[in-house]
């Protein structure tokens, strides 16, 4: 009887030990899997951040300014044209919104809304115009010009347009004192982008 009781105790101990071993192995396995998953997630996030940083945007523009052709009249009666980076203005145009991104490789996307004539008999229309983008880097007297390769994209009847192209030559990084102009085939400018100066979010 006593011997049977001892055997039962031993069997229970072995069972408890085996169950404990299995549970311990299971916990260790789960911990290893969680660590591996966390490491993969961190590596993936880092790769995404590196890729976005390396090929990311060097410039953003949010909002646009329609051209005002004249900045004033001199005492002599001479009209002062609103010339920007050596580019002459068109007649009065307005733009409702503009959103542009320039990446380090020169890829540029521009979305514009409501680029329409603001004067004359064609007021409120697109004037049958097509537009392209020019980015100027550097101070006014020494600025370098970087243009989209497309001759131009036609304005929609409501003045909306989208440019998806590459600047030639690719702009430097950084592009100091950037100016983005929307121009027609004749080279005059219709609108200018407003640089987005919001700080870059901290990814760390």
Secondary structure as UniProt FT lines:
FT   HELIX           2..54
FT   STRAND          57..66
FT   STRAND          70..73
FT   TURN            75..76
FT   STRAND          79..81
FT   TURN            85..86
FT   STRAND          93..94
FT   STRAND          97..103
FT   TURN            104..105
FT   STRAND          107..113
FT   STRAND          116..117
FT   TURN            121..124
FT   TURN            127..128
FT   STRAND          130..137
FT   TURN            140..142
FT   STRAND          144..148
FT   STRAND          153..154
FT   TURN            157..158
FT   STRAND          161..168
FT   TURN            176..177
FT   STRAND          179..184
FT   TURN            185..186
FT   STRAND          189..195
//
